[in-house]
């Protein structure tokens, strides 16, 4: 969440940033936070004064008893009792103000960096890079018309290819669990495992330490990375145990550093993790949910960094280059989007999406989001580092990205590499697949 220091010292910049994200009633929300914080500080001051007076009166009681002034001593005892009751009321008042303040701050999104473009929706996102053409500042999703033609006659969508080559059984998944839980079979399962191992090997080669975290987390972890409160109801909740299935490995891996003070010399920290991910995808419908396009359970490799503020932009750049390198090695047509303010996530300061082109579906499929959260998550997590010069603790910056999410990568590989003889395996995956053709 945003820090009170930022809100009070740079109120105008915060309001401008919230307006860029099209957060409703931004000025009113910030003024309310400032007003509640004022009440909290006033309650704290009153409480401090009351406790000081209570301590002073309590110290008089023994002295009065020694002097034999029982009447004055009894009055002092009564005054102390009254002050204790007043202190209790002030503590309750302060706690209520703190609770309200935290609640208000949790409802306010992160503010975007200056380089984030204006815009309300996906069509306003800027296309900043592609292996199809040189991009200009005028290229947006809304005016993009450069899509590859891969020379495939009557290409089949991946769900038909999966059935033709017995790779994925969507109906069996419905039988076992429900829609959005496919069953991978034979070469389909091998392709999944090949991609997982390939992505993990690439991450380790780039200096990331592999983590194998739990796939269920507690409420504190969901709160720490901003998934909770879950306003859209997208997380699966195990109500009896009050645990949540993770929507991404970002949640458990970043929470490793909750309530931790790191040494500056250890930054940046670079972790990667393969996990199953679970999302309810409430409100999804239509052609976008066909096949692998939108699942409730899927595999994903996540890269996570914890860094110093002055180095986090360089870390973000390195993460973007890493994800782009994966798509190049998989020989897929791709484009990189800089998300506009209105299409950014609640917690991000800046986010780039990577999309691959699906020849059979004639559409672009998002396969990765790489975000810098500045101090927004770290403030919730209380993730800090000790400055080696000042010896003071400062909030870290947190970053993460998909590297990569498998379902749509699998869809793109199947659709874009289909031939009359079978599915051509990208060269980078041949050592992992043990073959160059799926047939």
Backbone torsions as a table, in degrees:
resi	resn	phi	psi	omega
1	UNK	NA	163.2	179.5
2	UNK	-67.1	145.4	178.7
3	UNK	-80.4	150.2	176.6
4	UNK	-63.4	-33.7	178.1
5	UNK	-59.8	-45.4	179.1
6	UNK	-64.4	-43.8	-176.8
7	UNK	-65.0	-42.6	-176.4
8	UNK	-79.5	-35.7	-176.3
9	UNK	-88.0	-25.6	-179.0
10	UNK	-130.6	49.3	-175.0
11	UNK	-56.6	-44.5	-177.1
12	UNK	-62.3	-43.0	179.8
13	UNK	-65.4	-38.6	178.7
14	UNK	-62.7	-44.7	-178.9
15	UNK	-64.5	-41.5	176.7
16	UNK	-60.2	-43.6	179.6
17	UNK	-63.9	-42.3	179.1
18	UNK	-65.8	-36.5	176.5
19	UNK	-66.3	-33.9	176.7
20	UNK	-64.2	-33.1	176.0
21	UNK	-82.9	0.1	-179.5
22	UNK	59.7	39.0	174.4
23	UNK	-77.7	124.3	-174.7
24	UNK	-68.2	142.4	175.3
25	UNK	53.3	47.1	-175.3
26	UNK	-60.0	-48.4	-177.1
27	UNK	-62.9	-41.7	179.3
28	UNK	-62.6	-42.0	-179.6
29	UNK	-63.3	-41.6	-179.7
30	UNK	-69.3	-41.6	178.2
31	UNK	-62.1	-37.1	179.0
32	UNK	-65.7	-41.5	177.0
33	UNK	-60.3	-46.3	-179.0
34	UNK	-62.8	-39.7	179.8
35	UNK	-66.0	-43.3	-180.0
36	UNK	-68.5	-37.3	177.5
37	UNK	-64.4	-35.9	177.0
38	UNK	-62.9	-43.5	177.7
39	UNK	-63.4	-39.3	178.7
40	UNK	-62.3	-44.7	-179.0
41	UNK	-68.3	-37.5	177.2
42	UNK	-65.2	-40.9	177.7
43	UNK	-63.5	-39.8	178.6
44	UNK	-63.9	-42.0	179.0
45	UNK	-64.6	-44.8	177.0
46	UNK	-60.0	-42.6	-179.4
47	UNK	-64.5	-43.4	179.5
48	UNK	-60.9	-43.5	179.5
49	UNK	-64.0	-42.2	-178.7
50	UNK	-64.8	-42.8	179.2
51	UNK	-65.7	-36.7	178.4
52	UNK	-65.5	-43.8	178.5
53	UNK	-65.8	-38.4	178.5
54	UNK	-62.0	-44.2	179.4
55	UNK	-63.8	-40.6	-179.8
56	UNK	-64.0	-45.0	179.9
57	UNK	-66.5	-39.9	-179.7
58	UNK	-62.0	-36.5	-179.7
59	UNK	-69.4	-21.0	-179.8
60	UNK	-78.2	-24.3	-172.1
61	UNK	-61.8	-48.0	-179.1
62	UNK	-61.8	-40.7	-179.7
63	UNK	-63.5	-42.5	-179.8
64	UNK	-66.5	-38.1	178.7
65	UNK	-64.5	-39.9	178.5
66	UNK	-64.3	-34.3	-179.7
67	UNK	-79.1	-6.8	178.9
68	UNK	80.1	11.3	179.8
69	UNK	-91.1	77.9	-175.7
70	UNK	-65.6	-35.2	-178.4
71	UNK	-64.0	-46.1	178.8
72	UNK	-66.2	-35.8	179.3
73	UNK	-66.0	-41.1	178.7
74	UNK	-65.2	-38.8	178.0
75	UNK	-64.3	-39.9	178.4
76	UNK	-63.5	-39.0	177.5
77	UNK	-62.5	-42.2	178.8
78	UNK	-64.3	-39.3	178.3
79	UNK	-64.4	-40.8	178.5
80	UNK	-63.4	-43.0	178.5
81	UNK	-61.2	-40.6	178.9
82	UNK	-66.6	-39.8	178.5
83	UNK	-66.8	-36.8	176.3
84	UNK	-61.8	-43.1	178.3
85	UNK	-64.3	-40.5	177.8
86	UNK	-64.1	-41.3	179.0
87	UNK	-61.6	-41.6	178.8
88	UNK	-61.3	-43.5	179.2
89	UNK	-64.3	-39.7	179.4
90	UNK	-68.5	-36.9	176.8
91	UNK	-62.7	-41.9	177.4
92	UNK	-64.1	-41.6	179.7
93	UNK	-63.3	-42.6	178.7
94	UNK	-66.0	-42.6	179.9
95	UNK	-62.4	-40.1	178.2
96	UNK	-64.3	-41.4	178.5
97	UNK	-65.3	-40.7	178.7
98	UNK	-64.8	-41.8	179.4
99	UNK	-63.9	-43.9	178.4
100	UNK	-65.4	-40.5	-179.9
101	UNK	-61.6	-46.2	178.8
102	UNK	-61.7	-42.5	179.2
103	UNK	-60.7	-43.3	179.6
104	UNK	-65.6	-43.5	-179.2
105	UNK	-64.1	-35.1	179.7
106	UNK	-67.6	-19.4	-179.0
107	UNK	-90.1	-5.9	-177.5
108	UNK	-102.2	125.4	-178.3
109	UNK	-74.4	170.4	173.2
110	UNK	-67.6	155.8	177.3
111	UNK	-97.6	142.8	-177.3
112	UNK	-77.9	155.4	174.2
113	UNK	-67.9	163.1	-177.3
114	UNK	-60.5	-34.2	-176.1
115	UNK	-75.7	-8.5	176.2
116	UNK	-67.9	125.9	-176.6
117	UNK	-72.7	156.6	173.0
118	UNK	-69.3	154.8	178.0
119	UNK	154.6	157.9	-176.5
120	UNK	-105.2	-32.7	-170.5
121	UNK	-143.6	-177.7	-173.0
122	UNK	-56.4	-35.5	-177.6
123	UNK	-66.9	-15.7	179.0
124	UNK	-90.5	-4.1	178.8
125	UNK	-66.0	139.8	-178.6
126	UNK	-86.4	135.2	172.3
127	UNK	-89.2	108.7	-172.9
128	UNK	-99.7	-14.9	-178.6
129	UNK	-160.9	147.3	176.7
130	UNK	-160.9	152.9	173.7
131	UNK	-90.6	15.3	178.3
132	UNK	-104.2	-27.3	-177.7
133	UNK	-164.7	164.7	170.9
134	UNK	-77.0	129.1	-176.5
135	UNK	-93.0	150.5	177.0
136	UNK	-119.3	172.4	-179.1
137	UNK	-66.0	-16.2	-178.8
138	UNK	-89.3	-9.5	-177.0
139	UNK	-75.0	120.9	175.2
140	UNK	-129.5	167.9	176.5
141	UNK	-60.1	-37.3	-177.7
142	UNK	-65.2	-29.9	-178.7
143	UNK	-112.0	10.7	-177.9
144	UNK	-75.4	126.9	-179.8
145	UNK	-135.6	20.0	-178.9
146	UNK	-105.2	91.4	178.7
147	UNK	-114.9	142.6	-175.3
148	UNK	-73.7	148.8	169.7
149	UNK	-113.9	112.9	-172.4
150	UNK	-92.8	6.8	175.6
151	UNK	70.3	30.0	178.9
152	UNK	-98.7	121.3	178.8
153	UNK	-77.7	126.4	177.9
154	UNK	47.1	58.9	-177.1
155	UNK	-64.2	143.2	178.8
156	UNK	-92.1	143.7	172.8
157	UNK	-69.3	160.4	-171.9
158	UNK	-62.7	-30.5	-179.3
159	UNK	-68.1	-29.6	175.5
160	UNK	-78.1	-37.5	176.4
161	UNK	-64.6	-39.3	178.8
162	UNK	-61.6	-37.0	178.4
163	UNK	-73.5	-41.9	-178.0
164	UNK	-60.5	-41.9	-176.3
165	UNK	-103.4	9.6	177.9
166	UNK	54.2	54.5	-177.9
167	UNK	-101.4	-38.7	-176.0
168	UNK	-140.9	133.1	178.2
169	UNK	-113.1	102.5	-179.1
170	UNK	-75.1	-36.5	-179.8
171	UNK	-66.3	-38.2	178.6
172	UNK	-64.5	-36.7	176.3
173	UNK	-62.6	-38.8	177.1
174	UNK	-63.6	-42.3	180.0
175	UNK	-61.8	-44.8	-175.3
176	UNK	-75.1	-42.3	-173.5
177	UNK	-130.0	-61.7	-176.8
178	UNK	159.4	178.9	179.8
179	UNK	-62.0	141.3	179.0
180	UNK	91.3	10.1	178.7
181	UNK	-129.8	74.7	-174.9
182	UNK	-70.7	158.4	174.7
183	UNK	-109.4	122.1	179.0
184	UNK	-91.5	135.1	-172.3
185	UNK	-128.4	140.8	171.2
186	UNK	52.9	-120.4	-178.4
187	UNK	-65.8	-24.9	175.0
188	UNK	-65.7	-43.7	176.6
189	UNK	-66.1	-38.5	179.7
190	UNK	-65.0	-38.5	178.5
191	UNK	-63.7	-41.4	176.5
192	UNK	-58.2	-50.9	-177.2
193	UNK	-64.6	-37.4	178.6
194	UNK	-61.6	-44.5	179.8
195	UNK	-65.9	-42.4	178.9
196	UNK	-58.9	-49.3	-178.4
197	UNK	-66.2	-39.5	178.3
198	UNK	-61.6	-48.1	-178.6
199	UNK	-65.0	-40.1	178.9
200	UNK	-67.3	-41.2	177.8
201	UNK	-61.6	-41.8	179.1
202	UNK	-65.4	-38.7	179.5
203	UNK	-66.8	-43.8	178.9
204	UNK	-63.3	-39.1	178.6
205	UNK	-64.0	-26.4	179.6
206	UNK	-88.9	5.8	174.4
207	UNK	96.8	11.1	179.0
208	UNK	-87.3	138.6	175.7
209	UNK	-89.2	126.7	-177.3
210	UNK	-77.3	136.5	177.3
211	UNK	-120.3	141.4	171.9
212	UNK	-116.6	90.1	-172.9
213	UNK	-90.3	169.9	171.1
214	UNK	-65.5	156.0	176.2
215	UNK	-104.3	6.8	168.3
216	UNK	-123.8	142.8	-177.4
217	UNK	-132.6	160.9	177.1
218	UNK	-86.8	176.9	-175.8
219	UNK	-63.1	-38.8	-179.2
220	UNK	-61.1	-36.7	179.1
221	UNK	-69.4	-43.0	177.5
222	UNK	-62.4	-37.2	177.7
223	UNK	-68.3	-40.5	-174.4
224	UNK	-59.1	-38.2	-178.9
225	UNK	-99.8	2.4	172.0
226	UNK	93.9	6.0	176.5
227	UNK	-75.2	-25.5	176.4
228	UNK	-115.9	142.3	-1.4
229	UNK	-62.3	138.9	-176.0
230	UNK	-90.8	82.1	-174.1
231	UNK	-63.7	-33.1	-177.2
232	UNK	-92.0	-3.5	179.3
233	UNK	62.7	41.6	-175.6
234	UNK	-94.0	-9.5	-178.4
235	UNK	-96.2	144.8	173.1
236	UNK	-80.5	125.8	-175.0
237	UNK	-112.0	122.7	173.5
238	UNK	-88.3	94.7	-167.0
239	UNK	-66.0	-37.9	-176.6
240	UNK	-60.2	-42.5	-177.8
241	UNK	-99.6	-2.8	-178.6
242	UNK	54.7	48.0	176.4
243	UNK	-120.4	159.7	-176.2
244	UNK	-124.8	137.2	171.0
245	UNK	-73.3	137.0	-172.8
246	UNK	-73.3	137.6	173.0
247	UNK	-83.1	-14.5	-178.5
248	UNK	-167.9	152.2	178.3
249	UNK	-66.8	-14.5	174.2
250	UNK	-49.4	-39.3	-173.0
251	UNK	-66.3	-59.3	-179.3
252	UNK	-67.9	-36.5	-175.8
253	UNK	-69.4	-44.6	178.8
254	UNK	-65.3	-35.2	-178.8
255	UNK	-71.6	-8.3	170.9
256	UNK	-55.5	-31.2	-173.1
257	UNK	-102.8	14.8	174.6
258	UNK	-68.7	134.8	179.7
259	UNK	58.3	37.2	-179.2
260	UNK	-122.4	138.9	171.8
261	UNK	-106.7	115.3	-176.1
262	UNK	-93.3	157.1	172.6
263	UNK	-83.4	136.9	-178.5
264	UNK	-56.3	-35.4	-177.2
265	UNK	-66.3	-19.2	-178.9
266	UNK	-87.2	-3.4	-178.1
267	UNK	-95.1	147.5	-1.6
268	UNK	-78.1	146.6	171.0
269	UNK	-89.4	132.9	-176.8
270	UNK	-126.3	113.3	178.7
271	UNK	-122.4	152.8	172.1
272	UNK	-135.0	156.5	-179.9
273	UNK	-155.4	139.0	168.9
274	UNK	-100.8	129.0	174.8
275	UNK	-146.1	161.7	161.2
276	UNK	-77.0	145.3	-179.9
277	UNK	-124.1	148.6	-173.7
278	UNK	-131.6	124.9	179.4
279	UNK	-140.4	133.5	-178.3
280	UNK	-70.3	-26.9	-179.3
281	UNK	51.6	44.5	178.9
282	UNK	-61.1	134.8	178.0
283	UNK	89.1	-4.5	178.7
284	UNK	-77.8	141.4	-179.6
285	UNK	-161.5	170.9	173.0
286	UNK	81.3	-160.4	-173.3
287	UNK	-66.3	-23.4	-178.4
288	UNK	-66.0	-14.5	-177.8
289	UNK	-102.6	4.4	-179.1
290	UNK	-68.4	143.1	174.7
291	UNK	58.5	-124.9	-177.3
292	UNK	-93.7	3.2	-172.7
293	UNK	-61.4	-37.1	-178.5
294	UNK	-150.0	109.0	-174.4
295	UNK	-115.1	161.1	174.1
296	UNK	-88.4	-25.7	176.3
297	UNK	-135.0	131.3	-179.0
298	UNK	-156.3	164.2	179.9
299	UNK	-95.1	143.9	179.4
300	UNK	-154.8	143.6	171.0
301	UNK	-105.4	128.7	-177.6
302	UNK	-115.1	140.9	170.8
303	UNK	-112.8	136.1	-175.2
304	UNK	-131.7	137.1	175.7
305	UNK	-129.0	143.6	169.8
306	UNK	-117.6	127.1	-170.7
307	UNK	-145.0	169.4	173.0
308	UNK	-77.0	149.9	-179.7
309	UNK	-54.8	-41.5	-174.7
310	UNK	-73.7	-11.7	-178.4
311	UNK	-113.2	-4.3	-171.1
312	UNK	-68.1	-30.7	178.5
313	UNK	-67.7	-35.3	176.1
314	UNK	-67.5	-39.7	176.4
315	UNK	-61.3	-42.2	179.6
316	UNK	-61.6	-43.2	178.6
317	UNK	-60.9	-44.1	179.7
318	UNK	-63.5	-37.6	178.7
319	UNK	-66.3	-40.2	177.6
320	UNK	-62.6	-42.3	179.4
321	UNK	-65.3	-35.7	179.1
322	UNK	-63.9	-48.1	-179.1
323	UNK	-64.9	-42.0	178.6
324	UNK	-61.7	-38.1	178.6
325	UNK	-62.0	-35.7	177.8
326	UNK	-64.2	-43.9	-179.0
327	UNK	-67.3	-35.4	176.2
328	UNK	-63.3	-43.4	-178.6
329	UNK	-68.3	-26.0	176.9
330	UNK	-86.4	-2.4	174.4
331	UNK	59.5	42.1	-179.5
332	UNK	-106.9	144.0	173.2
333	UNK	-70.0	129.0	-174.9
334	UNK	-140.5	163.2	170.0
335	UNK	-142.2	154.1	-178.2
336	UNK	-116.0	129.3	-178.4
337	UNK	-111.6	134.7	167.3
338	UNK	-94.0	113.9	-173.7
339	UNK	-70.6	139.4	177.1
340	UNK	-75.6	167.6	-176.8
341	UNK	-55.2	-43.1	-176.3
342	UNK	-73.4	-14.7	-178.3
343	UNK	-107.6	3.2	179.6
344	UNK	-76.7	156.9	176.2
345	UNK	-70.9	165.5	-178.3
346	UNK	-58.7	-37.2	-169.9
347	UNK	-98.9	-12.8	-171.6
348	UNK	-85.7	150.8	170.9
349	UNK	-93.9	-31.2	176.0
350	UNK	-157.8	142.6	-176.9
351	UNK	-145.4	135.8	172.9
352	UNK	-114.8	133.6	174.3
353	UNK	-103.9	142.0	172.4
354	UNK	-107.9	132.5	178.6
355	UNK	-126.4	143.0	173.8
356	UNK	-112.5	152.5	-176.4
357	UNK	-91.6	135.0	175.9
358	UNK	-103.2	111.2	-178.5
359	UNK	-62.9	-45.4	-174.6
360	UNK	-69.6	-36.0	-178.9
361	UNK	-89.4	-14.1	179.9
362	UNK	64.0	38.5	-178.0
363	UNK	-151.3	161.9	178.6
364	UNK	-92.7	138.9	-176.8
365	UNK	-118.4	124.3	177.8
366	UNK	-70.1	129.7	-179.8
367	UNK	-122.7	-9.9	179.5
368	UNK	-160.9	143.8	167.5
369	UNK	-124.9	129.2	-178.7
370	UNK	-120.4	115.6	-169.7
371	UNK	-124.7	148.5	167.5
372	UNK	-110.6	125.6	-177.1
373	UNK	-100.5	3.6	-177.2
374	UNK	54.6	-133.8	-179.7
375	UNK	-96.4	6.2	-171.4
376	UNK	-61.3	-51.4	177.1
377	UNK	-70.0	-41.7	-176.7
378	UNK	-59.6	-34.7	178.5
379	UNK	-66.1	-39.1	176.6
380	UNK	-70.7	-37.8	-177.1
381	UNK	-79.2	-18.8	-168.9
382	UNK	56.7	47.1	178.3
383	UNK	-96.8	111.9	-172.9
384	UNK	-131.0	167.4	173.1
385	UNK	-134.5	155.1	-180.0
386	UNK	-94.8	119.5	179.0
387	UNK	-65.1	125.8	-173.7
388	UNK	-67.9	-22.9	-179.1
389	UNK	-91.5	-51.9	-175.7
390	UNK	-84.9	-18.4	-176.1
391	UNK	67.6	6.3	177.5
392	UNK	-86.9	155.7	176.6
393	UNK	-91.0	140.3	179.3
394	UNK	-132.4	154.3	178.1
395	UNK	-69.3	139.0	174.6
396	UNK	-78.8	171.0	165.5
397	UNK	-105.1	142.2	176.6
398	UNK	-115.9	145.5	-180.0
399	UNK	-141.8	149.8	172.5
400	UNK	-156.3	165.8	177.9
401	UNK	-165.9	154.9	174.5
402	UNK	-79.1	133.0	-178.3
403	UNK	-146.2	57.0	7.6
404	UNK	-136.9	174.2	171.3
405	UNK	-81.7	132.2	-168.8
406	UNK	-79.1	-41.2	-168.4
407	UNK	-53.1	-50.8	-176.2
408	UNK	-76.7	-24.6	172.1
409	UNK	-64.8	-45.1	177.0
410	UNK	-60.0	-44.4	179.3
411	UNK	-58.7	-45.2	-178.1
412	UNK	-67.9	-40.3	178.8
413	UNK	-62.4	-46.6	-179.4
414	UNK	-62.5	-47.0	-173.5
415	UNK	-73.2	-41.5	-174.4
416	UNK	-82.6	-15.5	-177.1
417	UNK	-112.4	15.2	-179.7
418	UNK	-73.8	138.5	176.4
419	UNK	-133.3	175.8	177.6
420	UNK	-64.9	-25.6	-176.4
421	UNK	-93.9	-14.0	-177.5
422	UNK	149.7	-162.2	-179.6
423	UNK	-100.5	119.1	179.4
424	UNK	-71.3	129.4	178.8
425	UNK	-84.5	129.2	176.3
426	UNK	-55.7	144.3	-175.8
427	UNK	-53.8	-38.4	-177.3
428	UNK	-65.1	-23.2	-177.0
429	UNK	-96.6	-11.0	-176.5
430	UNK	-57.0	-44.2	178.3
431	UNK	-61.5	-28.3	-178.9
432	UNK	-85.1	-32.3	-179.2
433	UNK	-83.9	-30.3	-176.2
434	UNK	76.2	16.0	177.1
435	UNK	-160.2	164.1	179.2
436	UNK	-111.4	2.6	-179.0
437	UNK	-148.0	132.0	173.3
438	UNK	-96.2	120.2	-177.0
439	UNK	-144.9	NA	NA
